[in-house]
Structure formats: C-alpha cells, structure tokens
C-alpha cells in the first residue's frame, strides 16, 4: 500500500485519499465520519512517537506478532496510518499497556464535540464536566471568582483564556469550543465572537503537535466547517486564511527557536505553550503579533459594512499583510509605522529596527 503523508492534505484531500468521502468521487461507502479518520491518524502517530517504530510493518510486528504466524501480515496498521480503519478496543488496550494515555487521545471528547455540529446547553454542561482535571480546576476556579463578584470589563474572561493557553491540549481545545457554543446558543454573539478568536489562537498554538501527528490542515478545516460556520457579531467574524495556516504554524515554531530565555530543546511542553502565547501577544515583536493572530472579515455578503467598520476591516488586513512582509525580510519588532495604517506602504519600517537576527524567509501572506 502506498504511504501517504497526511500532514499537508486539505480536508477534501484527506476525505478522498483516505476513502472517507460519502459518495461522489470516492465509491467507498462508509458509516464513519471523517473525524474517525483524523483521530485514528492522531493515535497512530502517537504510537510511532512513543515506541520509536516508524513503519506500519514494525508496529504490527511489535503489537500483533500473531498476524505473521500464518505467513503474511494482515497489514492492518497501514490502514490505521491512513485513517481508513479505527483500531479495535482490544488492540487499543494492548497499546495502552505500553503507551499510557493514547487510549484517551483516541477516544477524547473533542472528536465527538467537533463531529456533532448541533448540541444543547445541557449537553455542553455535561461535556464541560468531563474534561481533564487540569482544565476542570481552571474552569471551576474562574467560575467561583465570577460568582464572588470579581469585576471585569472584558467581553470574555482573559485570565481564563491565558490559563487555557498555558494548558494547550485536547482538553483546552474542547473547553474553548464548548464555551464558544454556549455563548452562541445563549445569544451572546460578542462573547462567541471573541471565543472564536481564541479558538484560532489555540489551533495555532497546537499546530506544531497537530502537524507532528499528521492532521493539522484537515483538522483546522474541519473545525472551521463544523464550529466556526455562521459565527459572527454584527456582521464581523475572525478569520485565519486557510492556505496560510501551515505557514503560520511553521513560523511560530521558528519564533520559539529565537527565544533567548530558554533553549528550544530545553523547553517543557508547558513552557512552549507559555512562550507561544507570549509571541501571539506581541511580547517578542509586533510582526509576530499581527502575522499569527486571526484578522477581521466581513461575514455578511448580502450587505455592506458601514464606512467606519470597513476602514477597521481594511486596517486589519493591511497589518496582517505588513507583518508577513516583515517576516519575509527578517523582522520588525517595533509598532508598525503610520504608513501601514493608511495602507500607503505595507513594507514600511523604522530604520533603526533593521534586524540583527535574521529569520528564515516565510512567503508573503496573500488574502
């Protein structure tokens, strides 16, 4: 069977190549959702990482040597690698005995949340109560502080956002999606809008892990389709260009290598999350901030935005394009020059900010 690298596939390509499409060009009929293929690939790559065995043949020999007793292997692991079949519970338990934690990843709540587009407030509360202890503790602590009268003028709890980003993982991702949907169902469109921004940030922070596990691009597109669709506040939505997601993740990873506080290879997983959050907040350069965060987009094609809203949207695009221009020639850590906000020069830079430390050249973003 041909080995397919799933890291760069779009959702449509993933569905087609992994024989998960419902009809159409793929004649394979299946009752499984594409999410089953994504979670299987995520699990398979985790098994590879934990065991150090980098081929389907080696993994089948390791975990199911009985497959070879009749002569030829059954080649099941090649199908797990491509997401065609979900492993049986018996096999998952056998792998779990050697690689604890992978069973929970395969059966994590986030896959069901993303798969199920429509839900109820009751179901959302049940799911929030099933998240991991670390995220549960944060949610409960922040909820108690709000009930005690902690004052905040922010649309959403910024400390909760920061805590979830420090704990970036499947549980934190699931929490943000659920909080977004809860706000949306209760008619709090501004709150849902802001959670959408932080969902994009979380996907960017998790992008390194998702790419390593082979599902970054299709999973990103699946969340856009099943979670972000029709989400806007007064006609405005946050948006990260789909074709730019891969480069955003790679450039964020590159930015981590330029953190002087701790060498990249010495960072713990939590430290990487903290530094990536700081990079997104602009602590290490305004070019990073405007390149890696989502931009604003008009989401009501049937109507036109008012002039002041249109200007705000245009500035958001200019800043995004300027930031990627700056990354392509090195860096620009200072605040963007006035010409950028006027749209007259998207290559403008302060003369004293010419970089002393050059970064690899990512392509200029196109929208």
Secondary structure, 3 states (H helix, E strand, C coil): CCCCCCCCCCHHHHHHHCCCCCCCCCCCCCCCCHHHHHHHHHHHHHHHHHHCCCCHHHHHHHHCHHHHCCCCCCCHHHHHHHCCCCCCHHHHHHHHHHCCCHHHHHCCHHHHHHHCCCCCHHHHHHHHCCCCHHHHHHHHHHHHHHHCCCCCCCCCCHHHHHHHHHCCCHHHHHHHHHHHHHHHHCCCHHHHHHHHHHHHHHHHHCHHHHHHCCCHHHHHHHHHHHHHCCCCECCEEEECCHHHHHHHHHHHHHHHCCCCCCCHHHCCHHHHHHHHHHHHCCCCCHHHHHHHCCEEEECCCCCCCCHHHHHHHHHHHHHHHHHHHHHHCCCCCCCCCHHHHHCCCCCCCCHHHCCCCCCCCCCCCCC
